[in-house]
């Protein structure tokens, strides 16, 4: 099983009054990793995969330990834990080599923007997603 690796920089504005990354900011980090995974790594040059849009149906986050500001980026590992006909679940770990800060998962629904409704996952998308499929969820 492959994992998508995203290097996420920390910004000074990410900090809260207690000196660590604000809980809401972690949703932005997950979004950055998810977009990088689904759009930059979509199969084939000129492929329409994932280009029609998607919506987030659910987020689940476990905050394991505080992350404080530093100049080094944090690593976000992403993988797929479930693929159904019209949704997928992406799991994440926000981490350094020696520790995990956040474990999370997101249910994503492909969306047809022109018709303003959910759509099914295409065969090409499913083939791509299966390369990252691991049944182990990040959030326990």
C-alpha positions as a Markdown table, in Angstrom:
| # | Residue | x | y | z |
|---|---|---|---|---|
| 1 | Unk | 0.0 | 0.0 | 0.0 |
| 2 | Unk | 1.3 | 3.4 | -1.0 |
| 3 | Unk | 0.9 | 6.5 | 1.1 |
| 4 | Unk | 0.8 | 10.1 | -0.3 |
| 5 | Unk | 3.4 | 12.3 | 1.5 |
| 6 | Unk | 2.8 | 16.0 | 1.7 |
| 7 | Unk | 5.2 | 18.5 | 3.3 |
| 8 | Unk | 3.2 | 21.2 | 4.9 |
| 9 | Unk | 4.8 | 24.5 | 6.1 |
| 10 | Unk | 3.7 | 26.1 | 9.3 |
| 11 | Unk | 2.7 | 29.7 | 9.3 |
| 12 | Unk | 3.0 | 32.1 | 12.1 |
| 13 | Unk | -0.7 | 32.9 | 11.8 |
| 14 | Unk | -1.5 | 29.2 | 12.4 |
| 15 | Unk | -0.7 | 29.7 | 16.1 |
| 16 | Unk | -3.3 | 30.3 | 18.8 |
| 17 | Unk | -3.0 | 32.2 | 22.1 |
| 18 | Unk | -1.4 | 29.1 | 23.7 |
| 19 | Unk | 1.5 | 29.0 | 21.3 |
| 20 | Unk | 0.5 | 25.9 | 19.3 |
| 21 | Unk | -1.3 | 25.3 | 16.0 |
| 22 | Unk | -5.0 | 26.0 | 16.4 |
| 23 | Unk | -7.3 | 23.0 | 16.1 |
| 24 | Unk | -9.2 | 24.6 | 13.1 |
| 25 | Unk | -5.9 | 25.1 | 11.2 |
| 26 | Unk | -5.4 | 21.4 | 11.1 |
| 27 | Unk | -8.5 | 21.2 | 8.8 |
| 28 | Unk | -6.6 | 23.5 | 6.4 |
| 29 | Unk | -3.5 | 21.3 | 6.6 |
| 30 | Unk | -5.7 | 18.2 | 5.8 |
| 31 | Unk | -7.3 | 20.1 | 2.9 |
| 32 | Unk | -3.9 | 21.0 | 1.4 |
| 33 | Unk | -2.7 | 17.3 | 1.6 |
| 34 | Unk | -6.1 | 16.1 | 0.2 |
| 35 | Unk | -6.0 | 18.5 | -2.8 |
| 36 | Unk | -2.4 | 17.6 | -3.5 |
| 37 | Unk | -3.3 | 13.9 | -3.4 |
| 38 | Unk | -6.5 | 14.0 | -5.5 |
| 39 | Unk | -5.6 | 16.6 | -8.1 |
| 40 | Unk | -1.9 | 16.7 | -8.6 |
| 41 | Unk | -1.6 | 13.0 | -8.5 |
| 42 | Unk | -4.7 | 12.2 | -10.5 |
| 43 | Unk | -3.9 | 9.7 | -13.2 |
| 44 | Unk | -2.9 | 10.6 | -16.7 |
| 45 | Unk | -2.1 | 13.8 | -18.5 |
| 46 | Unk | -5.3 | 15.5 | -19.4 |
| 47 | Unk | -7.3 | 13.0 | -17.4 |
| 48 | Unk | -10.7 | 14.4 | -16.1 |
| 49 | Unk | -10.3 | 12.4 | -12.9 |
| 50 | Unk | -11.4 | 14.4 | -9.8 |
| 51 | Unk | -11.6 | 17.6 | -11.9 |
| 52 | Unk | -15.4 | 17.8 | -11.7 |
| 53 | Unk | -15.4 | 18.7 | -8.1 |
| 54 | Unk | -15.9 | 17.0 | -4.7 |
| 55 | Unk | -17.4 | 17.8 | -1.4 |
| 56 | Unk | -16.4 | 16.9 | 2.1 |
| 57 | Unk | -19.2 | 14.9 | 3.8 |
| 58 | Unk | -17.4 | 14.3 | 7.1 |
| 59 | Unk | -14.2 | 15.0 | 9.1 |
| 60 | Unk | -13.0 | 13.1 | 12.1 |
| 61 | Unk | -9.9 | 14.3 | 14.0 |
| 62 | Unk | -8.0 | 13.0 | 17.0 |
| 63 | Unk | -5.6 | 15.6 | 18.4 |
| 64 | Unk | -2.7 | 13.5 | 19.8 |
| 65 | Unk | -0.3 | 16.2 | 21.0 |
| 66 | Unk | 0.3 | 20.0 | 20.5 |
| 67 | Unk | 2.3 | 21.2 | 17.5 |
| 68 | Unk | 4.2 | 24.4 | 18.1 |
| 69 | Unk | 5.5 | 26.8 | 15.5 |
| 70 | Unk | 8.9 | 26.0 | 13.9 |
| 71 | Unk | 10.5 | 26.6 | 10.6 |
| 72 | Unk | 10.6 | 23.0 | 9.5 |
| 73 | Unk | 7.4 | 21.7 | 7.8 |
| 74 | Unk | 5.3 | 18.9 | 9.2 |
| 75 | Unk | 4.7 | 15.7 | 7.2 |
| 76 | Unk | 1.1 | 14.7 | 6.3 |
| 77 | Unk | 0.7 | 11.1 | 5.2 |
| 78 | Unk | -2.6 | 10.2 | 3.4 |
| 79 | Unk | -4.1 | 7.0 | 2.3 |
| 80 | Unk | -7.5 | 5.6 | 1.4 |
| 81 | Unk | -9.4 | 3.4 | 3.9 |
| 82 | Unk | -12.7 | 3.0 | 2.0 |
| 83 | Unk | -13.9 | 3.2 | -1.6 |
| 84 | Unk | -17.7 | 2.9 | -2.3 |
| 85 | Unk | -19.7 | 3.7 | -5.4 |
| 86 | Unk | -20.0 | 7.4 | -4.7 |
| 87 | Unk | -17.6 | 8.2 | -1.8 |
| 88 | Unk | -14.2 | 7.6 | -0.5 |
| 89 | Unk | -12.6 | 7.9 | 2.9 |
| 90 | Unk | -9.1 | 9.4 | 3.2 |
| 91 | Unk | -7.1 | 8.8 | 6.4 |
| 92 | Unk | -4.2 | 11.1 | 7.6 |
| 93 | Unk | -1.4 | 11.4 | 10.1 |
| 94 | Unk | 0.2 | 14.8 | 10.7 |
| 95 | Unk | 3.6 | 13.9 | 12.0 |
| 96 | Unk | 7.3 | 14.1 | 12.3 |
| 97 | Unk | 9.5 | 11.0 | 12.1 |
| 98 | Unk | 9.4 | 10.6 | 15.9 |
| 99 | Unk | 5.8 | 11.6 | 16.8 |
| 100 | Unk | 2.2 | 12.0 | 15.6 |
| 101 | Unk | 0.3 | 15.2 | 16.2 |
| 102 | Unk | -3.0 | 14.4 | 14.6 |
| 103 | Unk | -4.8 | 11.4 | 13.2 |
| 104 | Unk | -7.8 | 12.1 | 11.0 |
| 105 | Unk | -10.2 | 10.9 | 8.3 |
| 106 | Unk | -12.4 | 12.6 | 5.7 |
| 107 | Unk | -15.3 | 11.3 | 3.7 |
| 108 | Unk | -15.2 | 12.8 | 0.2 |
| 109 | Unk | -18.0 | 12.7 | -2.3 |
| 110 | Unk | -17.3 | 13.3 | -6.0 |
| 111 | Unk | -19.6 | 16.0 | -7.2 |
| 112 | Unk | -20.9 | 17.1 | -10.6 |
| 113 | Unk | -20.7 | 20.8 | -10.5 |
| 114 | Unk | -22.7 | 21.3 | -13.7 |
| 115 | Unk | -25.6 | 19.2 | -12.5 |
| 116 | Unk | -25.2 | 20.3 | -8.8 |
| 117 | Unk | -25.3 | 16.7 | -7.4 |
| 118 | Unk | -23.1 | 13.9 | -6.2 |
| 119 | Unk | -21.7 | 11.5 | -8.8 |
| 120 | Unk | -20.2 | 8.0 | -8.9 |
| 121 | Unk | -16.5 | 7.3 | -8.7 |
| 122 | Unk | -15.2 | 6.5 | -12.2 |
| 123 | Unk | -13.3 | 3.3 | -13.1 |
| 124 | Unk | -10.1 | 5.4 | -13.6 |
| 125 | Unk | -10.5 | 7.1 | -10.3 |
| 126 | Unk | -11.1 | 3.8 | -8.5 |
| 127 | Unk | -8.0 | 2.3 | -10.1 |
| 128 | Unk | -5.9 | 5.3 | -8.9 |
| 129 | Unk | -7.4 | 5.2 | -5.4 |
| 130 | Unk | -6.9 | 1.4 | -5.0 |
| 131 | Unk | -3.1 | 2.0 | -5.1 |
| 132 | Unk | -3.5 | 3.9 | -1.8 |
| 133 | Unk | -6.0 | 1.5 | -0.2 |
| 134 | Unk | -5.4 | 0.3 | 3.3 |
| 135 | Unk | -8.3 | -0.8 | 5.5 |
| 136 | Unk | -6.6 | 0.6 | 8.7 |
| 137 | Unk | -8.3 | 3.9 | 9.7 |
| 138 | Unk | -6.1 | 6.6 | 11.3 |
| 139 | Unk | -8.8 | 7.5 | 13.9 |
| 140 | Unk | -9.4 | 4.9 | 16.4 |
